[in-house]
């Protein structure tokens, strides 16, 4: 009788480990896809921050019209 319950326990542990690994893998793949998409859009010259220029990670290098306008506005404010 003990062998049967031990087998059940090890099967449950195996399934739990497989499911945990699958979830971690999916989260990692989703994060990687999001980063890849941001880089691809930035490389194509498309806005990756939905128009929020000052908080954008590529604001200084950005040449899109909205970013250029924001940079000009900031220059006027400082000057």
C-alpha positions as a LaTeX table, in Angstrom:
\begin{tabular}{lrrr}
\hline
Residue & $x$ (\AA) & $y$ (\AA) & $z$ (\AA) \\
\hline
Unk1 & 0.00 & 0.00 & 0.00 \\
Unk2 & 2.82 & 2.40 & 0.75 \\
Unk3 & 4.30 & 2.04 & $-2.73$ \\
Unk4 & 1.06 & 3.14 & $-4.31$ \\
Unk5 & 0.84 & 6.30 & $-2.22$ \\
Unk6 & 4.54 & 7.04 & $-2.81$ \\
Unk7 & 4.03 & 6.71 & $-6.58$ \\
Unk8 & 1.05 & 9.06 & $-6.40$ \\
Unk9 & 3.07 & 11.56 & $-4.42$ \\
Unk10 & 5.98 & 11.50 & $-6.86$ \\
Unk11 & 3.62 & 11.88 & $-9.82$ \\
Unk12 & 2.05 & 14.92 & $-8.20$ \\
Unk13 & 5.45 & 16.42 & $-7.53$ \\
Unk14 & 6.49 & 15.78 & $-11.13$ \\
Unk15 & 3.32 & 17.39 & $-12.50$ \\
Unk16 & 3.73 & 20.37 & $-10.18$ \\
Unk17 & 7.33 & 20.86 & $-11.35$ \\
Unk18 & 6.32 & 20.55 & $-15.01$ \\
Unk19 & 3.49 & 23.07 & $-14.60$ \\
Unk20 & 5.72 & 25.51 & $-12.70$ \\
Unk21 & 8.37 & 25.26 & $-15.38$ \\
Unk22 & 5.78 & 25.82 & $-18.09$ \\
Unk23 & 4.40 & 28.92 & $-16.40$ \\
Unk24 & 7.89 & 30.36 & $-15.88$ \\
Unk25 & 8.69 & 29.63 & $-19.52$ \\
Unk26 & 5.54 & 31.37 & $-20.74$ \\
Unk27 & 6.23 & 34.43 & $-18.61$ \\
Unk28 & 9.80 & 34.58 & $-19.88$ \\
Unk29 & 8.71 & 34.18 & $-23.50$ \\
Unk30 & 6.09 & 36.93 & $-23.09$ \\
Unk31 & 8.63 & 39.32 & $-21.59$ \\
Unk32 & 11.14 & 38.54 & $-24.32$ \\
Unk33 & 8.52 & 39.14 & $-27.00$ \\
Unk34 & 7.60 & 42.51 & $-25.48$ \\
Unk35 & 11.24 & 43.64 & $-25.42$ \\
Unk36 & 11.77 & 42.44 & $-28.99$ \\
Unk37 & 8.67 & 44.32 & $-30.15$ \\
Unk38 & 9.81 & 47.58 & $-28.51$ \\
Unk39 & 13.22 & 47.30 & $-30.15$ \\
Unk40 & 11.70 & 46.49 & $-33.54$ \\
Unk41 & 9.28 & 49.43 & $-33.39$ \\
Unk42 & 12.02 & 51.82 & $-32.25$ \\
Unk43 & 14.21 & 50.63 & $-35.12$ \\
Unk44 & 11.38 & 51.27 & $-37.59$ \\
Unk45 & 10.93 & 54.81 & $-36.30$ \\
Unk46 & 7.60 & 54.18 & $-34.62$ \\
Unk47 & 6.68 & 55.56 & $-31.21$ \\
Unk48 & 7.07 & 52.99 & $-28.46$ \\
Unk49 & 5.80 & 55.17 & $-25.61$ \\
Unk50 & 2.36 & 56.06 & $-26.96$ \\
Unk51 & 3.20 & 59.75 & $-27.17$ \\
Unk52 & 4.63 & 60.16 & $-23.66$ \\
Unk53 & 7.97 & 61.50 & $-24.81$ \\
Unk54 & 9.71 & 62.69 & $-21.65$ \\
Unk55 & 9.39 & 59.31 & $-19.93$ \\
Unk56 & 10.63 & 57.38 & $-22.95$ \\
Unk57 & 13.94 & 55.54 & $-22.80$ \\
Unk58 & 14.99 & 56.70 & $-26.29$ \\
Unk59 & 13.80 & 60.31 & $-25.98$ \\
Unk60 & 17.25 & 61.86 & $-26.47$ \\
Unk61 & 17.90 & 59.96 & $-29.71$ \\
Unk62 & 14.34 & 60.07 & $-31.05$ \\
Unk63 & 13.68 & 62.00 & $-34.25$ \\
Unk64 & 9.91 & 61.55 & $-34.48$ \\
Unk65 & 7.82 & 64.73 & $-34.80$ \\
Unk66 & 6.29 & 64.43 & $-31.32$ \\
Unk67 & 9.72 & 64.04 & $-29.70$ \\
Unk68 & 11.18 & 66.92 & $-31.70$ \\
Unk69 & 8.28 & 69.10 & $-30.61$ \\
Unk70 & 8.78 & 68.10 & $-26.97$ \\
Unk71 & 12.51 & 68.83 & $-27.21$ \\
Unk72 & 11.79 & 72.27 & $-28.69$ \\
Unk73 & 9.28 & 72.99 & $-25.92$ \\
Unk74 & 11.84 & 72.00 & $-23.28$ \\
Unk75 & 14.48 & 74.25 & $-24.88$ \\
Unk76 & 12.06 & 77.19 & $-24.73$ \\
Unk77 & 11.27 & 76.46 & $-21.08$ \\
Unk78 & 14.95 & 76.37 & $-20.11$ \\
Unk79 & 15.99 & 79.34 & $-22.20$ \\
\hline
\end{tabular}
